[in-house]
Structure formats: structure tokens, C-alpha cells
Amino acid sequence: MSTPPVPSLADALAELALRLDPAVSDTVLAVLHELVAASQAGHVCLPFAHRPERPALRASPLVCRPGGYAPLVLDEAGRLYLARHWYDEARLAERLAQLARHQWPVNEAALIPLLDALFPQASPQPQPDRQKLAAALAARQRLLILSGGPGTGKTTTVVRLMAVLASLSSRPLVMAMAAPTGKAAARLSESVSAARDRLPVSDSVRRSLPATAQTLHRLIGLFPGAGRPRHHAGNPLPVDVLVIDEASMIDLSLMARTLDALPAHARLILLGDRDQLASVEAGAVLGDLCQRVAFRPETLAWLERVAGPLPALDATDTGRLTDAVMLLTHSHRFAAGSGIGEMARRVNEGDGAGVLDLLVHPPGDDIGWERAVPLEVAWQAHAPYWAALAQGTDPAALAQALSRFMVLAAERREVAAFNRAIEARLEGDGHKRTDSDHYPGRPVMITENDYGVGLFNGDIGFVVQRPEGLRVAFADGPAWREIAPGRLPAHETVFAMTVHKSQGSEFDAVLLVLPETAGAQLDRALVYTALTRARRHFRVLGAPEVLRAAIESRPARFSGLADRLA
Ligand SMILES: Nc1ncnc2c1ncn2[C@@H]1O[C@H](COP(=O)(O)OP(=O)(O)OP(=O)(O)O)[C@@H](O)[C@H]1O
């Protein structure tokens, strides 16, 4: 007996719509399809304020007003939602606004010397220090959203800020750290443990800072097929402070569930880069939350008193997230003359012509065009990997070598072709057998979550040679654990990866391979994300007009979150 095909979400909803309203019009069904497709493309809602279908939608029993009960919600502003998205968005906005409203009285006599010790000034003349200001805000508020580009000190700030909170508290605080992917959680754990040891604070404060971060799914207990997460409003997380890194990768639904699980008294600190690619699933939460950065005049006066001079900040007290968002603007990684830093700035401004000019006349050799045959370039740039492999299959050495260089592309198709071309060459060299996928030193990336095996989307492992045969090694904290290749969940070779998958990782050098024509996949955030994965060198391969079109395009994700928080 053959298995019936799984209906698409749009078909399933259309069937439900027909059951709820046998007289449903083609107009409403067409809108339903459009909305599902938009949601799969990352939009939370669609603007119907000026669409001719609006009266038909208003009249349909399938569409309700906010607070009603129907598969679709049409709000007063003419935004049409799948009910689930409407509910997630409304709940999230209320919860964030509630958090942002709450302020604690702070013992200034204790706070000022703490901030001075943790954020020392290099120059005798006090300068505005956004990191210090962010820490001061976190001491007073329940919500802090800290956005900044690479190397602007988000991690440095959050470690010091946790030390401030622990030092000021009259009782031990339970602090937890999480990130949307295992890779990002591991990176956060690593940076926080390194920074913690250097803090000028007592051992008891140092010990109270969390040593490890976990994935958000694990933190709130959200597992496939389990229905609702283990932690929710009725069973909140046992935490006083929750720090979440790489917040740009968190979609609306996961963010809403995380906020549901936050206990009423807890503080939330979100870290991320608002200019990076939005989440794979629907929403652009961090971007929406950082649309307006404003402070109340009395908050600015307080900040100046406790944390020194202020940079230019917007003092118009209007939005519901007023006082809760701080931007870090100075990169400690990229020096003033850095091509990567300057290119990042121009990409974010949408200055396509300026970027092309910069690539032709770069200030140094850290950015530029690549003109050679892509496979040849990649093969040579992966030289550290081949050198490590020539010494054997030590996974730590292979991981270190793979962090030296990566090929990034917009689409999976291009990535697969690239990996295939590299492997064809390995076959030609006799290193890989043509009848087997696995070979010693193969780097693999997991492409699905497998809770049984404990491997997650984005995890990277290395095929290693053992006396009993090939094994695949994955980092497990500072150690490595090995599994048989047959137990691997879905995976692919990773000499090249998509820009989406590269989020949360960095490489010494990056080659961005552009598609032949500008397409929907390629936009400003994608170029910015690829560029900022590079620590030292960034090269682009492709046509200048494709790069320019990408930088000049900024397709917005439709969402009502920013408006709800305005
Ligand atoms: N105020 C500062 N003064 C001097 N160096 C700093 C300061 N803040 C951060 N750094 C240094 O800059 C580098 C980047 O800092 P950090 O890792 O905290 O940035 P980040 O924003 O978390 O970066 P990424 O997003 O890439 O992880 C580190 O080497 C850090 O020690």
C-alpha cells in the first residue's frame, strides 16, 4: 500500500476552511494560499489595508477581528495574520512592553564604583562608553536589548553586566545563558568563561556567573512532538536573569514561547546584531525591537550621573521600549582603516556604489574581488585544511583548520555544487572512494535536530580514522565525542555553506560566491552577514552589478511587532 502524500500547509488550511465555511469564496481561498506562502517566506502578516479583497475578508467567517476565534485575523490596521502568528505577536509585544516598563530603585553609591571598576577608561578625559551605559541600564531595568556589529563588545559587556547584577543583589541570583543554536551556545560559553576569569570581582561574584550556555529549545524544554514546552507561564524557568545571544536568529514563535517561560520577576537581556539576516522561520524580531532607540530625559540624566558622559542619544519618550534598547557602535575588532569595517558600514547604509568603489580601491588588503576560477581559489584557500589532514585526522586540528577559511553562497544549490566539485577533486587524488560518501577528514554539517543522538542543525563534525573504522567526531565542550557514520542524522559536506548556516560562526577568511543573477535570496542583510563572518579577509566572486543590486535591496518582512511597540 502506498503512503498518501502529506498535504501542504496551504492545502490543509484550505480543507479546514472548506469545512468551516462550505461557501468560502475563491477570493478568500486565494488569500489564504497567499498568506501561507508569505508566512513560509518569513512574513508574520500581510498588509491588506488597500487591497480590494478586504471587504470579502471582513465578511468571511474564516476571518475574525483581534481577540476573536477564526483561522485568520484581520486587525484594525488592515494586517492579515494566520491566527497563530497574531497570537504570538500580540502576546510577545505585551510581555516585552510589560518588562520594559519595570524599573528597580538602584543603590547608586554601590553602582558607580562597580561600573568604574568594570569599565575602566583608557583616557584621563571621560569619554562616552556605550558598554558602561548598557550595564547601568541593565542594573535598573528588567529588559535590555543590546545590538551591535561584530567585535563591538556584546559578550564583553554582558559578562561585566552580569557581574554588576550579582554584586548588587542582596541574595545569590540564578543566571542562565542561551542561544538559538548549539554552535552559538558553545561559542557564548567559551567567550564567557574566558572573560569571567579576568573580571576584577570577588570569587563569589565570579562563581555566580553561568559557566555554560544551552540552546533555547533545551532551556525551555521545547522538543518535537511534545506539544507545548516544559516551561511556560504555568511552569516558569527557575531563573532571575536570562541572557540570550544571537537574538537575530530567533523567530517570532520561539521568542514568544521564551517570554512565556520567563518568570514574572526575572530580567531579560537580548544580545544580537540587528543588521544580520532575520530568522529562518517567520519574523524579524530583533530588527523590529531595535527600530526605535530612544530614552526618557530622566533616564538620560540618571545614566549620565552613574555612567559618565553620554553619546548623542534620542531623548524623545514615546515608544513602549523606551530605555530598553542600546546600540554598541564601536568595533574593537576592526581598526579605523579596516576595509571590512568600512564595507560593513556602507552595506548597512545600502550604498551599493560606495561598496563597489571600496572594493576597487580598498584601504588595505582585507577586502577585494576574486577573479580566479572559484574551485581553484577555494582549493588553495583550504590549504590549511589539507595540511592538517596530511598529519592525520585529529578533529581539533581539522576544526581549527576549517575555521581559517570558508566559502559562503546564498543558495543551497550553489553550496552543494561547490562541495561536490571539491570532493570530485579528492576522488581524483585518490583520497575519497567514489562508492562511499565518507572519507577520512570529511567535514560534515548536521542539517536537522536529532534529540536521540544529541546532534543539532548546524553542528559540525569530522570523519576520523580509527582502528575499528571511520567515526565522526563532534565537539562536546572541550572534549570530542565520536559516533559511527551510520548514526548520523541528515548531514552534508561543509567545505562551503550557505550564509544562513554561517550565522553565529566566524572564519579568518571568507569567500562569498554570488549567483549569476540577483534574486530574492540575495539582499543587504545576506551580504552583511557573509562579510561579518570574516575576521581578517573577505573576497567576493561574481558580477559587480549583482552585488550592487543585493546591497540596494532590502526586502522588509511584514510584521506588526514594531507598530505594537511604537
Ligand atoms: N571596551 C573595550 N576595550 C577594549 N577591547 C574591547 C572592549 N570591548 C571588547 N573588546 C575586545 O573586542 C573583542 C570583541 O569583543 P566581544 O567578543 O565582546 O564582541 P562581540 O560584540 O560579542 O563580538 P561577536 O558578535 O563577533 O561575538 C574582544 O577581543 C574584546 O576583548
The ligand as an SDF file (V2000), in Angstrom:
LIG
                    3D

 31 33  0  0  0  0  0  0  0  0999 V2000
   35.7960   48.2740   25.8180 N   0  0  0  0  0  0  0  0  0  0  0  0
   36.7170   47.5100   25.2260 C   0  0  0  0  0  0  0  0  0  0  0  0
   38.0060   47.8970   25.1840 N   0  0  0  0  0  0  0  0  0  0  0  0
   38.9360   47.1370   24.5760 C   0  0  0  0  0  0  0  0  0  0  0  0
   38.6830   45.9570   23.9670 N   0  0  0  0  0  0  0  0  0  0  0  0
   37.4160   45.5250   23.9790 C   0  0  0  0  0  0  0  0  0  0  0  0
   36.3670   46.2700   24.6130 C   0  0  0  0  0  0  0  0  0  0  0  0
   35.2120   45.5950   24.4270 N   0  0  0  0  0  0  0  0  0  0  0  0
   35.5130   44.4810   23.7370 C   0  0  0  0  0  0  0  0  0  0  0  0
   36.8430   44.4330   23.4700 N   0  0  0  0  0  0  0  0  0  0  0  0
   37.5530   43.3790   22.7380 C   0  0  0  0  0  0  0  0  0  0  0  0
   36.9940   43.2970   21.4250 O   0  0  0  0  0  0  0  0  0  0  0  0
   36.8810   41.9570   21.0010 C   0  0  0  0  0  0  0  0  0  0  0  0
   35.4370   41.6460   20.6480 C   0  0  0  0  0  0  0  0  0  0  0  0
   34.6440   41.7270   21.8150 O   0  0  0  0  0  0  0  0  0  0  0  0
   33.3770   40.7810   22.0240 P   0  0  0  0  0  0  0  0  0  0  0  0
   33.7080   39.3810   21.6860 O   0  0  0  0  0  0  0  0  0  0  0  0
   32.8340   41.0800   23.3760 O   0  0  0  0  0  0  0  0  0  0  0  0
   32.4250   41.4060   20.9150 O   0  0  0  0  0  0  0  0  0  0  0  0
   31.0620   40.8330   20.3510 P   0  0  0  0  0  0  0  0  0  0  0  0
   30.2440   42.0200   20.0220 O   0  0  0  0  0  0  0  0  0  0  0  0
   30.4850   39.8550   21.3160 O   0  0  0  0  0  0  0  0  0  0  0  0
   31.5640   40.1450   19.0270 O   0  0  0  0  0  0  0  0  0  0  0  0
   30.8850   38.9650   18.1790 P   0  0  0  0  0  0  0  0  0  0  0  0
   29.4940   39.3520   17.8790 O   0  0  0  0  0  0  0  0  0  0  0  0
   31.7290   38.8810   16.9840 O   0  0  0  0  0  0  0  0  0  0  0  0
   30.9970   37.7630   19.0810 O   0  0  0  0  0  0  0  0  0  0  0  0
   37.4150   41.1070   22.1480 C   0  0  0  0  0  0  0  0  0  0  0  0
   38.7550   40.8040   21.8940 O   0  0  0  0  0  0  0  0  0  0  0  0
   37.3040   42.0170   23.3390 C   0  0  0  0  0  0  0  0  0  0  0  0
   38.2650   41.7050   24.3210 O   0  0  0  0  0  0  0  0  0  0  0  0
  1  2  1  0
  2  3  1  0
  2  7  2  0
  3  4  2  0
  4  5  1  0
  5  6  2  0
  6  7  1  0
  6 10  1  0
  7  8  1  0
  8  9  2  0
  9 10  1  0
 10 11  1  0
 11 12  1  0
 11 30  1  0
 12 13  1  0
 13 14  1  0
 13 28  1  0
 14 15  1  0
 15 16  1  0
 16 17  2  0
 16 18  1  0
 16 19  1  0
 19 20  1  0
 20 21  2  0
 20 22  1  0
 20 23  1  0
 23 24  1  0
 24 25  2  0
 24 26  1  0
 24 27  1  0
 28 29  1  0
 28 30  1  0
 30 31  1  0
M  END
$$$$
